[in-house]
Amino acid sequence: MLKIGISACFFHPDPKRATFGKKTLLYYEQSMAHWVLKHGAFPVLLPTLSPYADVSQILDFVDGLILHGGADVAPSTYGETPLDPRWSGDAIRDQYEIALYREARRRGLPVLGICRGLQVINVAEGGSLYQDIPTQKPGALKHRDAEIYDELFHQVQIEAGTCLAAVYGATRGTVNTVHHQAIKNLAPTLVAEAFCPNDEIIEAVRLKPTSWQGPKKDFVLGVQWHPEYTLNRPETLDEARLMQAFLKIVKET
């Protein structure tokens, strides 16, 4: 069975937390694990770097990498100052995920970025983000509603002739949207494969073939939506097509 490494979300030490308040907790969201399992692979929660295992040793145990959704990317990671303390993000997690990403690229492991994961890929490759879409892109579509969370949807336009168009066999579809940050400046090594037609927010990216640097032809794809939340939503783009395409690449790599 293929083993897919999933980057962890963090609960940092918090004395107000009743359980393990002084400890760092690592976790992944259940839907992500179930999405991987549904398609015949095994999800592996990846630990942080430690004196006992460096990033290379951690990735020795997996065949592919998924960069998970979650906390904001810290503006300091892409050379900016937070416009609001609420958008300070998680620089510690950024460093951990960027290290995983760069090592995966070095060795040619396929990478799939989900929501925050797409943003991490863009930042790791030299791009930047809108710290808050409503503040920095007035008139943009509403991309996050905390009350209804993954019940908020919009259309995406997929560029013809792209990897994503081949995966879905379509150039338009419906996706969920639960993010308030997004790509501002696209990294020069990436190409945008999908957009929100209402405001031109980038919804998917792919590593350019000219940017390959590993021992194999790197597969790096990121989407801004959460396919793992749509396992029983036939009105949305088919989550199975994306995961099956990813696992096919993993198996062949």
LOVEX-286021 format. One record per residue (C-alpha): residue number from 0; residue in three letters; x, y, z. Coordinates in pm, 1 decimal, decimal comma. Layout:
BEGIN
NUM	ALA	X	Y	Z $
...
END
This chain:
BEGIN
0	MET	0,0	0,0	0,0 $
1	LEU	126,8	346,4	-87,7 $
2	LYS	208,6	565,3	211,8 $
3	ILE	121,4	933,6	184,3 $
4	GLY	284,2	1173,5	426,1 $
5	ILE	52,7	1447,6	552,7 $
6	SER	199,2	1759,6	707,4 $
7	ALA	71,9	1825,4	1057,8 $
8	CYS	-143,9	2104,6	1191,6 $
9	PHE	-13,9	2252,2	1518,7 $
10	PHE	-158,4	2330,2	1858,7 $
11	HIS	122,9	2526,9	2019,9 $
12	PRO	160,1	2535,6	2400,8 $
13	ASP	-127,4	2731,7	2555,3 $
14	PRO	-169,2	2753,4	2934,9 $
15	LYS	-542,3	2820,5	2883,7 $
16	ARG	-586,2	2476,8	2725,7 $
17	ALA	-702,7	2225,9	2985,2 $
18	THR	-530,6	1924,3	2827,0 $
19	PHE	-159,8	1923,2	2737,8 $
20	GLY	-151,9	2299,6	2786,3 $
21	LYS	227,3	2308,5	2806,9 $
22	LYS	284,3	2077,8	2509,9 $
23	THR	290,5	2108,0	2131,8 $
24	LEU	27,8	1887,8	1966,9 $
25	LEU	38,5	1769,2	1605,1 $
26	TYR	-274,4	1652,2	1423,1 $
27	TYR	-449,7	1612,1	1091,9 $
28	GLU	-816,4	1665,2	1021,7 $
29	GLN	-1012,6	1339,9	996,8 $
30	SER	-1149,7	1408,7	649,4 $
31	MET	-797,9	1428,6	507,4 $
32	ALA	-702,3	1087,7	644,9 $
33	HIS	-1029,0	936,3	522,2 $
34	TRP	-980,4	1087,1	174,5 $
35	VAL	-643,5	915,9	138,5 $
36	LEU	-775,0	587,0	278,7 $
37	LYS	-1078,1	591,6	50,8 $
38	HIS	-852,0	565,8	-252,6 $
39	GLY	-631,6	282,8	-129,2 $
40	ALA	-333,4	460,4	26,9 $
41	PHE	-231,3	495,1	390,6 $
42	PRO	-205,8	840,1	555,5 $
43	VAL	103,7	907,1	768,2 $
44	LEU	112,6	1208,8	998,6 $
45	LEU	459,7	1357,2	960,5 $
46	PRO	644,7	1463,6	1277,3 $
47	THR	843,6	1780,8	1314,5 $
48	LEU	1219,7	1775,8	1278,0 $
49	SER	1399,1	1662,0	1591,1 $
50	PRO	1744,3	1556,2	1712,7 $
51	TYR	1638,0	1200,8	1628,0 $
52	ALA	1532,3	1246,6	1264,3 $
53	ASP	1601,5	1513,8	1004,6 $
54	VAL	1369,3	1599,3	717,2 $
55	SER	1531,2	1346,8	484,6 $
56	GLN	1479,9	1061,8	731,0 $
57	ILE	1118,8	1164,9	791,1 $
58	LEU	1037,7	1148,3	420,3 $
59	ASP	1213,0	811,6	381,8 $
60	PHE	893,4	650,6	513,7 $
61	VAL	650,2	788,6	253,9 $
62	ASP	588,7	778,4	-120,5 $
63	GLY	423,9	1119,7	-162,8 $
64	LEU	348,7	1437,4	31,2 $
65	ILE	26,1	1624,9	100,8 $
66	LEU	54,7	1972,7	250,6 $
67	HIS	-249,9	2008,3	474,5 $
68	GLY	-481,9	2306,7	522,0 $
69	GLY	-501,5	2502,6	845,1 $
70	ALA	-351,2	2814,2	1000,9 $
71	ASP	-251,2	3124,0	804,6 $
72	VAL	93,2	3141,3	649,2 $
73	ALA	289,3	3403,2	844,4 $
74	PRO	356,1	3723,8	648,0 $
75	SER	709,6	3718,6	790,2 $
76	THR	770,9	3399,4	590,5 $
77	TYR	733,7	3595,8	265,5 $
78	GLY	899,0	3913,7	389,2 $
79	GLU	600,5	4118,2	503,9 $
80	THR	471,9	4257,2	832,3 $
81	PRO	122,4	4152,1	946,8 $
82	LEU	-136,7	4415,3	861,0 $
83	ASP	-337,4	4297,4	1161,8 $
84	PRO	-227,8	4084,6	1461,1 $
85	ARG	-500,8	3835,1	1370,8 $
86	TRP	-309,7	3753,1	1050,7 $
87	SER	28,4	3681,6	1210,5 $
88	GLY	3,1	3317,4	1102,9 $
89	ASP	217,5	3025,6	1213,0 $
90	ALA	581,6	3080,8	1117,4 $
91	ILE	691,5	2767,4	1302,2 $
92	ARG	462,5	2552,5	1092,0 $
93	ASP	574,7	2740,6	779,7 $
94	GLN	937,7	2644,3	842,5 $
95	TYR	842,6	2280,1	901,6 $
96	GLU	629,4	2252,5	586,1 $
97	ILE	872,7	2440,5	363,8 $
98	ALA	1149,3	2204,0	478,3 $
99	LEU	927,7	1905,0	391,6 $
100	TYR	838,8	2058,3	56,4 $
101	ARG	1196,4	2134,4	-43,8 $
102	GLU	1316,5	1789,1	53,6 $
103	ALA	1027,7	1630,8	-138,1 $
104	ARG	1127,5	1832,8	-443,7 $
105	ARG	1495,4	1742,4	-399,9 $
106	ARG	1415,6	1372,2	-412,5 $
107	GLY	1130,8	1394,7	-665,9 $
108	LEU	841,4	1295,9	-438,9 $
109	PRO	503,8	1407,3	-577,4 $
110	VAL	344,3	1691,1	-378,4 $
111	LEU	-22,1	1789,2	-348,7 $
112	GLY	-109,4	2113,3	-168,1 $
113	ILE	-454,9	2172,3	-21,8 $
114	CYS	-568,7	2528,2	67,3 $
115	ARG	-286,4	2645,4	297,2 $
116	GLY	-74,3	2386,9	117,5 $
117	LEU	-113,4	2574,1	-212,3 $
118	GLN	-11,8	2893,6	-34,1 $
119	VAL	295,2	2727,5	122,8 $
120	ILE	404,2	2602,3	-220,2 $
121	ASN	373,4	2953,3	-363,7 $
122	VAL	569,9	3108,5	-76,9 $
123	ALA	837,3	2835,1	-82,3 $
124	GLU	884,8	2905,5	-452,7 $
125	GLY	920,9	3281,9	-398,5 $
126	GLY	565,6	3416,6	-423,3 $
127	SER	353,3	3617,4	-180,2 $
128	LEU	-2,6	3621,5	-44,2 $
129	TYR	-293,7	3849,1	23,1 $
130	GLN	-296,1	3855,8	402,9 $
131	ASP	-672,1	3913,2	392,4 $
132	ILE	-872,9	3907,8	71,2 $
133	PRO	-1149,6	4152,9	178,1 $
134	THR	-891,1	4407,1	297,4 $
135	GLN	-645,0	4387,2	9,9 $
136	LYS	-874,5	4300,5	-280,7 $
137	PRO	-1193,2	4507,0	-237,4 $
138	GLY	-1487,5	4376,1	-434,3 $
139	ALA	-1361,7	4018,5	-433,0 $
140	LEU	-1604,1	3733,4	-385,7 $
141	LYS	-1657,8	3615,4	-28,8 $
142	HIS	-1421,2	3321,2	8,9 $
143	ARG	-1475,4	3239,4	376,3 $
144	ASP	-1776,4	3231,6	606,1 $
145	ALA	-1689,8	3093,8	949,3 $
146	GLU	-2050,8	3011,0	1032,6 $
147	ILE	-2120,4	2785,6	734,8 $
148	TYR	-1752,8	2693,7	675,6 $
149	ASP	-1732,1	2424,9	403,0 $
150	GLU	-2091,7	2487,2	292,9 $
151	LEU	-1977,4	2798,8	102,8 $
152	PHE	-1922,0	2732,2	-269,1 $
153	HIS	-1828,1	2911,9	-588,8 $
154	GLN	-1734,9	2831,7	-946,7 $
155	VAL	-1379,2	2782,5	-1070,8 $
156	GLN	-1254,4	2827,9	-1425,8 $
157	ILE	-986,6	2572,9	-1519,9 $
158	GLU	-745,3	2670,4	-1794,2 $
159	ALA	-778,0	2453,8	-2104,7 $
160	GLY	-487,0	2222,2	-2176,2 $
161	THR	-363,2	2213,5	-1817,8 $
162	CYS	-296,2	1920,7	-1586,8 $
163	LEU	-610,2	2002,4	-1388,5 $
164	ALA	-828,0	2014,2	-1701,1 $
165	ALA	-703,3	1666,3	-1790,0 $
166	VAL	-769,7	1541,4	-1434,9 $
167	TYR	-1129,1	1662,7	-1427,5 $
168	GLY	-1213,3	1639,7	-1796,8 $
169	ALA	-1371,4	1983,8	-1763,4 $
170	THR	-1281,7	2351,6	-1760,2 $
171	ARG	-1541,9	2464,8	-1508,8 $
172	GLY	-1683,7	2331,8	-1183,7 $
173	THR	-1802,3	2402,9	-830,7 $
174	VAL	-1571,3	2398,2	-527,5 $
175	ASN	-1593,9	2485,4	-159,1 $
176	THR	-1413,3	2790,0	-25,3 $
177	VAL	-1289,7	2836,3	333,4 $
178	HIS	-991,9	3072,1	301,7 $
179	HIS	-937,9	3443,4	364,7 $
180	GLN	-581,5	3447,3	227,4 $
181	ALA	-480,1	3378,0	-131,8 $
182	ILE	-195,9	3409,4	-380,4 $
183	LYS	-104,3	3772,1	-450,8 $
184	ASN	219,5	3739,4	-648,7 $
185	LEU	253,0	3402,8	-820,5 $
186	ALA	597,4	3245,7	-784,6 $
187	PRO	794,4	3249,1	-1112,3 $
188	THR	835,0	2870,5	-1103,4 $
189	LEU	458,6	2812,3	-1093,8 $
190	VAL	176,9	2843,2	-1344,5 $
191	ALA	-185,1	2914,0	-1248,8 $
192	GLU	-421,4	2640,1	-1366,3 $
193	ALA	-754,4	2765,6	-1227,6 $
194	PHE	-915,5	3092,2	-1117,7 $
195	CYS	-1231,1	3213,5	-950,2 $
196	PRO	-1409,4	3378,4	-1244,9 $
197	ASN	-1572,1	3639,1	-1019,7 $
198	ASP	-1248,8	3802,0	-897,4 $
199	GLU	-952,1	3626,8	-1065,3 $
200	ILE	-826,5	3480,2	-735,6 $
201	ILE	-588,7	3194,5	-824,3 $
202	GLU	-746,9	2861,4	-731,0 $
203	ALA	-486,6	2609,2	-850,5 $
204	VAL	-117,0	2604,9	-939,2 $
205	ARG	128,1	2363,4	-1097,4 $
206	LEU	507,7	2357,7	-1098,3 $
207	LYS	645,5	2450,1	-1440,4 $
208	PRO	833,6	2166,6	-1612,5 $
209	THR	1130,0	2403,0	-1654,0 $
210	SER	1153,7	2421,3	-1272,8 $
211	TRP	1226,0	2053,8	-1216,4 $
212	GLN	1523,1	2014,8	-984,6 $
213	GLY	1492,8	1667,6	-834,0 $
214	PRO	1620,0	1333,9	-965,1 $
215	LYS	1280,7	1273,2	-1128,1 $
216	LYS	1021,1	1487,2	-1304,9 $
217	ASP	865,3	1663,2	-1007,3 $
218	PHE	487,2	1659,0	-974,2 $
219	VAL	371,4	1957,7	-769,8 $
220	LEU	6,2	2062,8	-778,9 $
221	GLY	-191,0	2280,1	-538,5 $
222	VAL	-561,3	2364,2	-511,0 $
223	GLN	-716,8	2635,0	-296,1 $
224	TRP	-1030,6	2435,5	-214,7 $
225	HIS	-1075,0	2132,2	12,5 $
226	PRO	-1155,8	1820,4	-195,3 $
227	GLU	-1146,3	1607,6	121,4 $
228	TYR	-1462,9	1783,7	242,4 $
229	THR	-1660,6	1678,9	-66,8 $
230	LEU	-1657,2	1298,5	-49,7 $
231	ASN	-2037,3	1295,3	-70,0 $
232	ARG	-2098,8	1612,6	-271,5 $
233	PRO	-2171,5	1514,0	-635,1 $
234	GLU	-2241,6	1877,4	-727,9 $
235	THR	-1873,8	1966,6	-675,6 $
236	LEU	-1564,5	1875,3	-874,8 $
237	ASP	-1505,4	1503,8	-820,2 $
238	GLU	-1257,4	1457,6	-534,8 $
239	ALA	-1184,4	1105,2	-657,9 $
240	ARG	-1037,1	1228,7	-984,5 $
241	LEU	-781,4	1445,2	-806,3 $
242	MET	-670,7	1188,0	-549,9 $
243	GLN	-659,5	906,3	-804,9 $
244	ALA	-447,2	1118,7	-1039,5 $
245	PHE	-211,4	1204,9	-753,7 $
246	LEU	-177,7	843,0	-642,4 $
247	LYS	-118,0	731,9	-1002,5 $
248	ILE	176,0	971,3	-1022,9 $
249	VAL	300,6	854,4	-681,7 $
250	LYS	289,2	493,1	-793,6 $
251	GLU	476,6	567,9	-1115,2 $
252	THR	743,5	785,7	-955,2 $
END
